[in-house]
Amino acid sequence: MDWGAIASILAERSDRPIVLLDKQGKIRLFNRAMEQVLGWTRFQIEGKPWADTCAPSDQQASSRRWITEALRGSLRSYETIGVTSTDERIAFRFEFSLIGRGSAQGLLITATQAIAVQSVIGPLEGQDLEYEVATNETNFGTLSQIAARGEFLRLPQHDARCFMVIHGVAQPCENCPLLLGDDSPWPRISVKHRGSSGDAPKFYEVKTAEKLNDAQARVRIQLLPEQALDAIHAAKVDQLAACAALSPREREVLSYLLLGRNVDDIAHCIGIAVRTVKYHQANVLAKLGADSRADLMRLLF
């Protein structure tokens, strides 16, 4: 049975955006609905890796990981960010199905959600933002209003979610204060970062998060500018390196580890073997008394 031909027929009959990837993550099929969403024609896109072409540069490493997991059959759905031919971001919710067998096996991806992400983070870095947001499970993160410097901003899209509009990501931010357990008192104050392995973290400070009612909260944050983050990061790395007597190479590896980079990325950036990176990583963890890479991140704060 020609699973590829069947997938092509199903894709063309569907009004949902669909893409079929081969076992190397390359695009074998791109239906008309996906063409309309991403702006690429099938003749431009077929045969190219999804992660290199349809994912933003800061999300390519994580895209390769979810594609690998989906091809193993261990991932059935996923929320991620894609990029159009004109570099606009799209928040996708994907569902995965494996088709075919052996070397002909492919990953059929159906987009059940495709929302244009219009982030306000760039022009507002360094400023305080105050917004009211839904906290119930069905529409968590939906903004009802957002203000900067006391002036209300126009919400850029219908069903605008705070994590999409403010941070340009497809899922709620890590350790969001609104997702803490009921035993956590209000108001809630903390410092957070967003980013996965291979992506530079996005930092912001939660000034306060207060509950308005059972379904809504008001949050005030300050977006930390990239220049400030670079200076803070470099100073912290220097401090940790001095305290632990790290070698220059270990300090360099530590810097990338604290940016969330994986060993393959670090090896490529520094120009050394992956095996050597792992050796330096083990030394860095031991000297800093960290049990793991995740444990290492606590040293940033």
C-alpha positions as CSV (number, residue, x, y, z in Angstrom):
1,M,0.0,0.0,0.0
2,D,1.4,3.4,-1.0
3,W,1.0,5.4,2.3
4,G,2.6,8.5,0.7
5,A,-0.1,8.6,-2.0
6,I,-2.9,8.1,0.5
7,A,-1.4,10.9,2.7
8,S,-1.3,13.2,-0.3
9,I,-5.0,12.5,-1.1
10,L,-6.0,13.1,2.5
11,A,-4.0,16.2,2.8
12,E,-5.4,17.8,-0.3
13,R,-9.0,17.1,0.8
14,S,-8.3,18.7,4.3
15,D,-8.9,22.3,5.0
16,R,-6.4,22.1,7.9
17,P,-2.7,22.8,7.3
18,I,-0.9,19.5,6.8
19,V,2.8,18.6,6.3
20,L,4.4,15.2,5.8
21,L,8.0,14.7,6.9
22,D,10.3,11.9,6.1
23,K,12.5,10.1,8.7
24,Q,15.2,12.8,8.3
25,G,12.7,15.6,9.1
26,K,12.6,16.8,5.5
27,I,9.3,17.9,4.0
28,R,7.7,15.4,1.6
29,L,4.3,17.0,1.3
30,F,2.9,20.5,1.9
31,N,-0.8,21.0,1.3
32,R,-2.5,24.1,0.1
33,A,-3.8,25.1,3.6
34,M,-0.2,25.0,4.9
35,E,0.9,27.0,1.9
36,Q,-1.6,29.7,2.8
37,V,-0.4,29.8,6.4
38,L,3.3,29.9,5.9
39,G,3.5,31.6,2.5
40,W,5.7,29.0,0.9
41,T,4.7,27.0,-2.2
42,R,5.2,23.3,-2.2
43,F,7.8,23.7,-5.0
44,Q,9.8,26.0,-2.8
45,I,9.6,23.9,0.4
46,E,9.4,20.2,-0.4
47,G,12.7,18.4,0.2
48,K,13.9,21.0,2.8
49,P,14.2,20.2,6.5
50,W,11.3,21.6,8.5
51,A,13.6,22.8,11.4
52,D,15.9,24.8,9.1
53,T,13.1,26.4,7.0
54,C,9.9,26.7,8.9
55,A,11.2,27.3,12.5
56,P,12.6,30.6,13.8
57,S,16.4,30.5,14.2
58,D,16.1,30.6,18.0
59,Q,13.8,27.5,17.9
60,Q,15.5,25.3,15.4
61,A,17.2,23.1,18.0
62,S,14.0,22.5,19.9
63,S,12.2,21.8,16.6
64,R,14.7,19.0,15.7
65,R,14.0,17.5,19.1
66,W,10.2,17.4,18.9
67,I,10.4,16.0,15.3
68,T,12.8,13.2,16.6
69,E,10.4,12.4,19.5
70,A,7.4,12.4,17.2
71,L,9.1,10.1,14.7
72,R,9.8,7.7,17.6
73,G,6.1,7.6,18.3
74,S,6.6,9.1,21.8
75,L,5.0,12.4,21.0
76,R,1.4,12.7,19.9
77,S,0.9,16.5,20.0
78,Y,2.9,19.6,20.5
79,E,2.7,23.4,20.6
80,T,5.5,25.2,18.8
81,I,6.4,28.4,16.8
82,G,6.8,28.4,13.1
83,V,8.0,31.1,10.7
84,T,6.5,32.3,7.4
85,S,8.4,33.1,4.2
86,T,8.3,36.7,5.4
87,D,9.7,35.9,8.9
88,E,6.4,36.3,10.7
89,R,5.8,33.9,13.6
90,I,2.9,31.5,13.8
91,A,1.9,29.6,17.0
92,F,1.0,26.1,16.0
93,R,-0.7,23.2,17.8
94,F,0.3,20.0,16.0
95,E,-1.1,16.5,16.1
96,F,1.2,13.7,14.8
97,S,0.5,10.4,13.1
98,L,3.1,7.9,11.9
99,I,2.4,6.4,8.4
100,G,4.2,3.7,6.5
101,R,6.9,1.3,7.6
102,G,10.7,1.0,7.6
103,S,12.7,3.5,5.4
104,A,9.4,4.7,3.9
105,Q,7.9,5.7,7.2
106,G,6.8,9.3,7.5
107,L,5.4,11.8,10.1
108,L,2.0,13.3,9.2
109,I,1.6,16.6,11.0
110,T,-1.8,18.3,11.2
111,A,-2.1,21.8,12.5
112,T,-5.2,22.1,14.8
113,Q,-4.2,25.7,15.6
114,A,-2.3,28.3,13.6
115,I,-2.4,31.8,15.1
116,A,-0.2,34.7,14.0
117,V,2.1,35.8,16.9
118,Q,2.5,39.5,17.1
119,S,4.9,40.1,20.0
120,V,5.2,43.5,21.7
121,I,8.4,42.6,23.5
122,G,10.8,44.3,21.1
123,P,9.7,48.0,21.4
124,L,8.8,47.7,25.0
125,E,12.0,46.2,26.5
126,G,13.0,47.8,29.8
127,Q,9.4,49.1,30.4
128,D,6.8,48.1,32.9
129,L,3.8,46.3,31.5
130,E,0.5,45.7,33.4
131,Y,-2.1,43.4,32.0
132,E,-5.2,41.5,33.0
133,V,-5.3,37.8,32.0
134,A,-7.6,34.8,32.2
135,T,-6.5,32.1,34.7
136,N,-9.0,29.4,34.0
137,E,-7.9,26.2,32.3
138,T,-9.9,26.6,29.0
139,N,-8.5,30.0,28.0
140,F,-5.5,30.4,30.2
141,G,-3.4,33.4,29.3
142,T,-6.1,35.3,27.3
143,L,-5.5,39.0,27.6
144,S,-8.4,41.3,28.3
145,Q,-6.2,44.4,28.4
146,I,-2.5,45.5,28.5
147,A,-0.9,48.8,29.3
148,A,2.5,50.4,29.1
149,R,3.4,53.6,30.9
150,G,-0.2,54.0,32.0
151,E,-1.5,53.9,28.4
152,F,-3.7,51.0,27.2
153,L,-2.3,49.2,24.1
154,R,-4.4,47.7,21.3
155,L,-4.4,43.9,21.5
156,P,-2.7,42.7,18.3
157,Q,-4.9,39.7,17.7
158,H,-8.2,37.9,18.6
159,D,-7.8,35.5,21.5
160,A,-4.4,37.1,22.3
161,R,-2.4,35.1,24.9
162,C,0.1,36.8,27.2
163,F,2.9,34.3,26.4
164,M,2.4,34.8,22.7
165,V,2.0,38.6,22.6
166,I,4.6,39.5,25.2
167,H,7.2,36.7,24.8
168,G,6.6,35.3,21.4
169,V,6.3,31.6,22.5
170,A,3.7,29.0,22.0
171,Q,3.2,27.8,25.5
172,P,2.9,29.4,29.0
173,C,6.2,30.6,30.4
174,E,8.2,28.4,32.7
175,N,7.3,28.8,36.4
176,C,4.5,31.3,35.6
177,P,3.3,32.7,38.9
178,L,-0.3,32.2,37.8
179,L,0.3,28.4,37.6
180,L,1.6,28.0,41.1
181,G,-0.5,25.9,43.5
182,D,-3.4,27.2,45.5
183,D,-1.1,27.1,48.6
184,S,1.0,29.9,47.2
185,P,-0.1,33.2,48.7
186,W,-1.2,36.3,46.7
187,P,0.3,38.6,45.6
188,R,3.1,36.6,44.0
189,I,6.5,38.0,43.2
190,S,9.4,36.3,41.4
191,V,12.0,36.5,38.6
192,K,11.4,34.2,35.6
193,H,13.1,33.2,32.4
194,R,11.9,31.6,29.2
195,G,13.9,29.5,26.9
196,S,14.7,25.8,26.1
197,S,17.9,24.1,25.3
198,G,19.5,25.7,22.3
199,D,17.5,29.0,22.7
200,A,18.7,32.1,24.5
201,P,16.6,32.7,27.6
202,K,14.2,35.6,27.7
203,F,14.2,37.3,31.1
204,Y,11.6,39.4,32.8
205,E,10.8,40.4,36.3
206,V,7.4,39.8,37.8
207,K,6.8,42.9,40.0
208,T,3.5,41.6,41.3
209,A,0.7,39.1,40.3
210,E,-2.6,39.6,42.1
211,K,-5.8,37.6,41.9
212,L,-8.9,39.6,40.7
213,N,-11.4,36.8,40.9
214,D,-11.6,33.0,40.3
215,A,-11.0,33.4,36.6
216,Q,-8.8,36.5,36.2
217,A,-5.6,38.1,37.5
218,R,-3.6,41.3,37.1
219,V,0.1,41.1,36.5
220,R,2.8,43.7,36.4
221,I,6.2,42.9,34.9
222,Q,9.3,44.6,33.6
223,L,10.9,43.3,30.4
224,L,14.6,43.3,30.8
225,P,16.5,44.7,27.7
226,E,18.9,42.5,25.9
227,Q,21.9,44.8,26.7
228,A,21.2,44.5,30.4
229,L,20.8,40.7,30.1
230,D,24.2,40.4,28.3
231,A,25.9,42.4,31.0
232,I,24.2,40.5,33.9
233,H,25.0,37.2,32.2
234,A,28.7,38.0,31.7
235,A,29.1,39.3,35.2
236,K,27.5,36.2,36.7
237,V,29.6,33.9,34.6
238,D,32.8,35.7,35.7
239,Q,31.7,35.5,39.3
240,L,31.0,31.8,39.2
241,A,34.2,31.1,37.2
242,A,36.3,33.0,39.8
243,C,34.7,31.3,42.8
244,A,35.2,27.8,41.3
245,A,38.6,28.5,39.8
246,L,37.4,27.4,36.4
247,S,39.8,27.3,33.5
248,P,39.2,29.7,30.5
249,R,37.7,26.8,28.5
250,E,35.5,25.7,31.4
251,R,34.3,29.3,31.8
252,E,33.4,29.4,28.1
253,V,31.4,26.2,28.4
254,L,29.7,27.5,31.5
255,S,28.6,30.6,29.7
256,Y,26.9,28.5,27.0
257,L,25.4,26.1,29.6
258,L,23.8,29.1,31.4
259,L,22.2,30.1,28.0
260,G,20.6,26.7,27.8
261,R,22.7,25.4,25.0
262,N,23.1,21.7,24.5
263,V,26.5,20.0,24.0
264,D,26.1,19.7,20.3
265,D,25.4,23.5,20.0
266,I,28.3,24.3,22.3
267,A,30.7,22.1,20.3
268,H,29.7,23.9,17.1
269,C,30.0,27.4,18.6
270,I,33.4,26.8,20.2
271,G,34.8,24.5,17.5
272,I,35.7,21.5,19.6
273,A,34.5,17.9,19.8
274,V,31.2,17.0,21.6
275,R,33.2,14.6,23.7
276,T,35.5,17.4,24.9
277,V,32.4,19.6,25.7
278,K,31.0,16.8,27.9
279,Y,34.4,16.5,29.7
280,H,34.4,20.2,30.4
281,Q,30.7,20.2,31.4
282,A,31.4,17.4,34.0
283,N,34.2,19.5,35.5
284,V,32.1,22.6,35.6
285,L,29.2,20.8,37.4
286,A,31.7,19.2,39.9
287,K,33.5,22.4,40.7
288,L,30.2,24.4,41.1
289,G,28.6,21.6,43.2
290,A,25.7,21.2,40.8
291,D,24.0,17.8,40.3
292,S,22.8,18.5,36.8
293,R,22.5,21.1,34.1
294,A,19.0,22.0,35.4
295,D,20.5,22.4,38.9
296,L,23.2,24.7,37.4
297,M,20.5,27.2,36.3
298,R,19.6,28.0,39.9
299,L,23.1,29.6,40.2
300,L,21.9,32.4,37.9
301,F,19.6,33.8,40.6
